[in-house]
């Protein structure tokens, strides 16, 4: 047979290469089979093109062949039919005159690895080492005596000698791990299935409970560990490792293990379900407590009472905006019923099945702002003893009413703006982003446009809130509604005081209509309730009660007062003076039935925020 024919029929893929021009000069049939090309196609290729996936390694290997004359490499990567294949390459350099050629033998590295592994296992089985024979007989006898038990058992069972080499594996273990008995026989079991922790870090043999038994002969029971399957997936297992002794020496161990992946998954789902139930329970408890609080405040069943043109215009605006999700900003003095308007919008919207959550922004301390709005996790700060949802979560699917929104500190307004724009947030102490679907309604008794000009309120937040403005009309501008309001509040006050049948003469009703009502509807309700409590006959009298200088003695004077235009500073000074008068009359007391808030007909928290706003020191009005 000629030299060319012997080269062509060689058992391994061979290439002849000119390294200086990067040209393949010849290829045998096995090379054609490996590269899936004929000889002419291969000769048209450049060697660097075939090994482009590891070109730097090819250059180093070529230099080694040219310098040393021969070499070997097992990590060169070749592009074959669109796949990258790792090759084991043996090379030799031949010199003929000035010409140097490279002769390369190519074989797939993974195929050679499998052949070597099989050879090692076979050699291990055929080795004549006396120790192995003795240990093997021990395990063979164990396997023979317990053959039926091993094959019938649902748990995986395998045996290892003192070096960790596998001696036998039952069917259940093969099924769980994905290896056949032939693949595991004679192999180090730790390096096959117990080599890494769950996070991928190396599991040292010295830390393995199974191997520890070889030193102290103690049974090891592990409830939470993993074995690695043939496919490279972790398997949750619990196992017991029992040492095997021969003549007083530990010669190996039998390991019984169980796949608990489904058990752990079921447990995790149960834990998550219980956590979700607990979260829902907390949310329902908070919603229930909140709704009870709201019910206790009696909002007149969310009815807006009045027939004046001003109130009818407000109702028309409510009917227009309620079906939408537009953000509403309600302007108006304290006591004009801004919250009543917000409730009417919510009740007429598609969100009426979900709660309306109210937040008094003026009453929230700065350091608790984020927790109150967005919630917190257990341990997020001192006093956070459990997870707690914020007002945004409670209002998910419903409406969030931000009362006194103008009182939010400037440095906290940016956080609120982000949530309003993106409808997502993180609880304090938590990195999980939560998404909500919340409609926003806000209210303020301040001129926010002027506050923006003063630099005390963010302009972008103002425009975000002021999508649909509604003005809550003060009572002095809708005096024709006073008889209806008086009738409503009188009936309620009589029920509370258990004094049915009280009446208000027409002359006294005119007195009420001509009063300026700086505290608006809330003041009217409080005045009526107080007079019902003090009433000794069947009629109520207000002459002495309302003779405070704010009464308009004539209709003409009332018109003059109501039509007078005050500047912002005059309005501010008048409000401040009125609050100081109330504090003086109540000896500096703000809260309670005999406090300044009750006298002014406003909420104590609202009065407290105004005292802070106007820098009034209530202590100066206290008397010993």
Beta strands, then each sheet from edge to edge (+ up, - down):
strand 1: 13-18
strand 2: 23-27
strand 3: 70-80
strand 4: 83-96
strand 5: 99-108
strand 6: 156-161
strand 7: 166-169
strand 8: 220-228
strand 9: 234-246
strand 10: 249-259
strand 11: 328-332
strand 12: 356-360
strand 13: 375-376
strand 14: 388-389
strand 15: 399-403
strand 16: 424-426
strand 17: 433-435
strand 18: 439-444
strand 19: 468-472
strand 20: 503-504
strand 21: 539-540
sheet 1: 2+ 1- 5+ 4- 3+
sheet 2: 7+ 6- 10+ 9- 8+
sheet 3: 12+ 15+ 18+ 11+ 19+
sheet 4: 13+ 14-
sheet 5: 16+ 17-
sheet 6: 20+ 21+
end
